[in-house]
Amino acid sequence: MEALVPLQTAGQRLSVRVVSPGSVSIRRSVSGFAMDKRINFRAPSLLPIRAQQMGSLGVVASSSSSSVENDLRIKEWEVDMYQNEIAISQGIRIRRKPPVKAPLEYSGPFELRFHNNADSSPSNILEEITWYKDEEVSRMKELNPLELLKKAVEDAPPTRDFVGALRSAHQRTGFPGLIAEVKKASPSRGILKENFDPVEIAQSYERGGAACLSVLTDQKYFKGGFENLEAIRRAGVKCPLLCKEFVVDPWQIYYARTKGADAVLLIAAVLTDLEITYLLGICKKLGLAALVEVHDESEMGRALGIEGIELVGINNRSLETFEVDISNTKKLLEGKHGRIIREKDMIVVGESGLFTPDDIAYVQAAGVKAVLVGESIVKQSDPEKGIAGLFGKNISHT
Ligand SMILES: O=P(O)(O)OC[C@@H](O)[C@@H](O)c1c[nH]c2ccccc12
């Protein structure tokens, strides 16, 4: 992807280059010296339009470099503001970056609006994680450029069938297929397991009859890591693996694929419909399944309107308040939404707060064909037995 927009202004040259689906690099050359600036975009598929908008700089740029820089800042800021507007119109409360005041001399469509949303501390934990992720991903991208990841993906072994594994476990056991989570800690519960050996836990889950595994890769808030995903895959575990991450950029999907993931999580509270559609396309191209996670009616409605979703997760925990209520799964599967899900034969995953055979029976009666469980099984000294305890029955293959 090399969309080039060369702009000639007095004494200097600007060019905009698309470096990855989510970012462009702007190069300013003045008398032989080049300076690069990277801008990340919220809605990557809007990129060609954005690049054209950048083109208008050619008209507004003057010979003074500080004014060119300010024009750039204004464009960058406006792009963020447009993207926030789209998110707000879809009922998304999570802001993807800390709000920034309008650049100097700004006049335009957002003139009267920026102070409404100018609180610069995150409103909840999900927003905090999202803001941190944005920075973290920018750093990681520098170390692992997309071009290299794309090459690595070409040589990567094929992915395993995540959805198929859930369906066949459901058929084999008569219970919802289990996605067992390798989880050391969480912001709401603190450390769940002190002597945490991800490979041992994964193998124990597999022996216990888990259909798939979920591996938390977020380091800062969940004490996870991509090295856990890699190690579990390398240890010969056969269950398909879900990379449990806060995806805000397409680059993360390529990265997950190179680290051994078979599926990724997409959180509807953070991503716009267009982003979900775009990221689903990348997953498909890379042979990955996508678990689209919703928490309320509005997110469920959005997810059902997006073409090509096979797996919907209903999180019983609010990532904004940490409140857990397993009746959320039932509530979101009643009425129209439940009907659409049955018609489309989608798999719904009941997520979080499941501890007992009664809990499993409750969400199964509500209509889920799979469950995602962390705390209640990871905490057991023998996670394999933890699974039998959770279902009230041994569900292993033997
Ligand atoms: O440990 P629990 O309550 O069984 O929950 C597991 C899983 O659902 C939870 O970890 C989870 C669901 N969605 C997420 C998104 C990000 C991080 C973590 C999660």
The ligand as an SDF file (V2000), in Angstrom:
LIG
                    3D

 19 20  0  0  0  0  0  0  0  0999 V2000
  -12.5610  -14.9560   34.9870 O   0  0  0  0  0  0  0  0  0  0  0  0
  -13.9720  -15.0310   34.4990 P   0  0  0  0  0  0  0  0  0  0  0  0
  -14.9360  -14.2450   35.3150 O   0  0  0  0  0  0  0  0  0  0  0  0
  -14.4280  -16.4550   34.2950 O   0  0  0  0  0  0  0  0  0  0  0  0
  -13.9990  -14.3420   33.0290 O   0  0  0  0  0  0  0  0  0  0  0  0
  -13.2940  -14.8600   31.9150 C   0  0  0  0  0  0  0  0  0  0  0  0
  -13.4270  -13.9230   30.7200 C   0  0  0  0  0  0  0  0  0  0  0  0
  -14.7640  -13.8650   30.3390 O   0  0  0  0  0  0  0  0  0  0  0  0
  -12.8960  -12.5180   31.0340 C   0  0  0  0  0  0  0  0  0  0  0  0
  -11.5710  -12.6300   31.3650 O   0  0  0  0  0  0  0  0  0  0  0  0
  -13.0630  -11.5330   29.8930 C   0  0  0  0  0  0  0  0  0  0  0  0
  -14.1380  -11.4080   29.0690 C   0  0  0  0  0  0  0  0  0  0  0  0
  -13.9390  -10.4090   28.1620 N   0  0  0  0  0  0  0  0  0  0  0  0
  -12.7560   -9.8510   28.3790 C   0  0  0  0  0  0  0  0  0  0  0  0
  -12.0910   -8.8250   27.7000 C   0  0  0  0  0  0  0  0  0  0  0  0
  -10.8490   -8.4720   28.1200 C   0  0  0  0  0  0  0  0  0  0  0  0
  -10.2550   -9.0990   29.2070 C   0  0  0  0  0  0  0  0  0  0  0  0
  -10.8640  -10.1350   29.8820 C   0  0  0  0  0  0  0  0  0  0  0  0
  -12.1420  -10.5210   29.4850 C   0  0  0  0  0  0  0  0  0  0  0  0
  1  2  2  0
  2  3  1  0
  2  4  1  0
  2  5  1  0
  5  6  1  0
  6  7  1  0
  7  8  1  0
  7  9  1  0
  9 10  1  0
  9 11  1  0
 11 12  2  0
 11 19  1  0
 12 13  1  0
 13 14  1  0
 14 15  1  0
 14 19  2  0
 15 16  2  0
 16 17  1  0
 17 18  2  0
 18 19  1  0
M  END
$$$$
